[in-house]
Amino acid sequence: MTPTTLPALALPGLRLRRLRLEDAEAWAAYITLPEVMRHTSSTASTVAEVAAVIERGLEREPASPVHFAIVETDGGRLVAHVGFHTVSPLNRSAEITYDVHPERWGRGLARAACEAAVRWGFADRGWHRVQATTLESNLASQAVLRHCGFVLEGKLRAFRVVRGEPRDYLMFSRLPGDRPLEATQGAAAPPA
């Protein structure tokens, strides 16, 4: 279902907006890079396939995926994406997904986007659970999730086929009462 509000993302020089069909080429340009693909189970490899992913997120169904673009304030260049798939209105849950252009890796963008999106999911959508899965090898994403208060629930053996090979994933979750790492270290955490 199309969101009526946006997650609050406070990063200098960046803004968050709905992902649009016209973003397909810019999104495909970096999510199809080998260094990005090795961390995902994504099968999208063309602009047309990426556009189809965006189109599913534009549907007005309650279980439709939700996609947000993170763009540079000056020029509007797409540098990251955050959103949710496997949305379940019945269970009031969703799975978070995010990706960042490799030029922006290591700058805290994924962590800020993840935290903003999770807060939005709890507040705007009323979800009781946000989950995340990562390939075992994706240590950077696991660090983002832990920093954002996600709890490791366990290993999902042969969970998804990744480019023809069954791969193990780790399952994480966050509930509205779980606090980000900053909160557990004494810093003020944003409201959940």
C-alpha positions as CSV (number, residue, x, y, z in Angstrom):
1,M,0.0,0.0,0.0
2,T,1.3,3.4,-0.9
3,P,2.7,5.2,2.2
4,T,1.2,8.6,3.1
5,T,4.2,9.5,5.2
6,L,8.0,9.1,4.9
7,P,10.6,7.9,7.3
8,A,12.5,10.8,8.9
9,L,16.1,10.6,7.7
10,A,18.5,13.3,9.0
11,L,21.7,13.1,7.1
12,P,23.4,16.2,5.7
13,G,23.2,16.5,1.9
14,L,20.6,13.6,1.6
15,R,16.9,13.3,1.5
16,L,14.5,10.4,1.4
17,R,11.5,10.1,-1.0
18,R,9.4,7.4,-2.6
19,L,11.2,5.3,-5.2
20,R,9.9,6.0,-8.7
21,L,9.9,4.1,-11.9
22,E,12.3,6.7,-13.4
23,D,14.8,5.6,-10.7
24,A,15.2,2.1,-12.3
25,E,18.2,2.9,-14.4
26,A,20.1,4.6,-11.5
27,W,19.2,1.9,-9.0
28,A,20.1,-0.9,-11.5
29,A,23.5,0.8,-12.1
30,Y,24.7,0.0,-8.7
31,I,22.6,-3.0,-7.4
32,T,23.8,-5.1,-10.3
33,L,27.5,-4.5,-9.6
34,P,29.3,-7.7,-8.6
35,E,30.4,-6.2,-5.2
36,V,26.8,-5.5,-4.3
37,M,25.2,-8.7,-5.8
38,R,27.5,-11.0,-3.8
39,H,25.7,-9.8,-0.6
40,T,22.2,-10.4,-1.9
41,S,19.8,-13.0,-3.3
42,S,18.6,-10.4,-5.9
43,T,18.0,-11.8,-9.4
44,A,17.4,-8.4,-11.0
45,S,20.1,-7.9,-13.6
46,T,18.6,-5.5,-16.1
47,V,16.9,-2.1,-15.9
48,A,13.6,-3.8,-16.9
49,E,13.8,-6.3,-14.0
50,V,14.6,-3.5,-11.6
51,A,11.6,-1.5,-12.9
52,A,9.4,-4.5,-12.3
53,V,10.5,-4.5,-8.6
54,I,9.7,-0.8,-8.4
55,E,6.3,-1.4,-10.0
56,R,5.3,-4.0,-7.4
57,G,6.1,-1.4,-4.8
58,L,3.8,1.1,-6.5
59,E,0.7,-1.2,-6.2
60,R,-1.9,-0.1,-3.8
61,E,-2.3,-3.5,-2.1
62,P,-1.8,-3.8,1.7
63,A,0.9,-6.4,1.2
64,S,2.8,-4.6,-1.5
65,P,6.5,-3.9,-1.0
66,V,7.4,-0.4,0.1
67,H,10.5,1.3,-1.4
68,F,12.2,4.6,-0.5
69,A,15.0,6.3,-2.4
70,I,17.8,8.1,-0.7
71,V,19.0,10.9,-3.0
72,E,21.5,13.7,-2.9
73,T,19.9,17.0,-2.0
74,D,21.9,18.7,-4.8
75,G,21.1,17.0,-8.1
76,G,18.9,14.2,-6.8
77,R,21.3,11.4,-7.5
78,L,20.1,8.1,-6.1
79,V,22.7,6.8,-3.6
80,A,20.7,4.3,-1.5
81,H,17.4,2.4,-1.1
82,V,15.6,1.2,1.9
83,G,12.2,-0.5,2.1
84,F,10.2,-3.5,3.1
85,H,9.1,-6.7,1.4
86,T,7.2,-9.8,2.6
87,V,4.7,-7.3,4.1
88,S,2.0,-9.1,6.1
89,P,-1.0,-7.0,7.1
90,L,-2.4,-10.0,9.0
91,N,0.7,-10.5,11.2
92,R,1.6,-6.8,11.1
93,S,5.1,-7.5,10.1
94,A,7.6,-7.0,7.2
95,E,11.1,-7.7,6.2
96,I,13.5,-4.7,5.8
97,T,15.8,-4.4,2.8
98,Y,18.4,-1.8,2.1
99,D,21.3,-1.2,-0.2
100,V,23.9,1.5,-0.6
101,H,25.9,2.6,-3.6
102,P,29.5,1.3,-3.0
103,E,30.8,4.8,-3.2
104,R,28.9,5.5,0.0
105,W,29.8,2.3,1.9
106,G,31.3,2.8,5.4
107,R,29.7,6.2,6.1
108,G,26.7,5.1,8.3
109,L,24.1,5.5,5.6
110,A,22.7,2.0,5.8
111,R,22.5,2.3,9.6
112,A,20.7,5.6,9.4
113,A,18.3,4.4,6.7
114,C,17.6,1.1,8.5
115,E,16.8,2.9,11.8
116,A,14.6,5.5,10.2
117,A,12.6,2.9,8.2
118,V,12.1,0.7,11.2
119,R,10.8,3.6,13.3
120,W,8.5,4.5,10.5
121,G,7.2,0.9,10.2
122,F,6.3,0.8,13.8
123,A,4.8,4.3,14.0
124,D,3.2,4.6,10.5
125,R,2.3,1.0,9.8
126,G,1.8,-0.3,13.3
127,W,3.9,-3.3,12.7
128,H,4.7,-5.6,15.6
129,R,7.8,-7.1,14.0
130,V,10.4,-6.1,11.4
131,Q,12.7,-8.9,10.4
132,A,15.8,-9.1,8.3
133,T,17.7,-11.9,6.6
134,T,21.4,-11.7,5.6
135,L,23.7,-14.1,3.9
136,E,26.1,-15.5,6.5
137,S,28.9,-13.8,4.6
138,N,27.4,-10.3,4.8
139,L,29.1,-9.2,8.0
140,A,28.5,-5.5,7.2
141,S,24.8,-5.8,7.1
142,Q,24.8,-7.9,10.2
143,A,26.6,-5.1,12.0
144,V,24.1,-2.6,10.8
145,L,21.2,-4.7,12.1
146,R,22.8,-5.3,15.5
147,H,23.5,-1.6,15.8
148,C,19.9,-0.9,15.0
149,G,18.7,-3.1,17.8
150,F,17.9,-6.3,15.8
151,V,18.3,-9.6,17.6
152,L,19.8,-12.6,15.9
153,E,17.2,-15.4,16.0
154,G,19.2,-18.1,14.2
155,K,20.4,-19.7,11.0
156,L,18.0,-20.5,8.2
157,R,19.6,-23.4,6.3
158,A,19.4,-23.4,2.5
159,F,16.9,-20.6,2.9
160,R,17.2,-19.0,-0.5
161,V,18.7,-20.1,-3.8
162,V,21.4,-17.5,-4.8
163,R,22.4,-17.7,-8.4
164,G,21.7,-21.4,-8.5
165,E,23.1,-22.4,-5.1
166,P,21.1,-22.9,-1.9
167,R,22.6,-20.6,0.7
168,D,22.3,-20.3,4.5
169,Y,20.9,-17.0,5.9
170,L,20.8,-15.5,9.3
171,M,17.4,-14.3,10.6
172,F,17.2,-11.1,12.7
173,S,14.2,-9.3,14.1
174,R,13.3,-6.1,15.9
175,L,10.2,-5.5,18.0
176,P,8.9,-2.1,19.0
177,G,10.3,-2.3,22.5
178,D,13.8,-3.3,21.3
179,R,16.3,-0.5,21.5
180,P,19.1,0.4,19.1
181,L,22.7,-0.1,20.2
182,E,23.0,3.6,20.9
183,A,20.3,3.3,23.6
184,T,22.0,0.4,25.3
185,Q,25.3,2.4,25.4
186,G,23.7,5.4,27.2
187,A,23.0,7.7,24.3
188,A,19.5,8.9,23.7
189,A,17.7,6.8,21.2
190,P,15.0,8.1,18.9
191,P,11.5,7.0,19.8
192,A,10.4,3.7,18.4
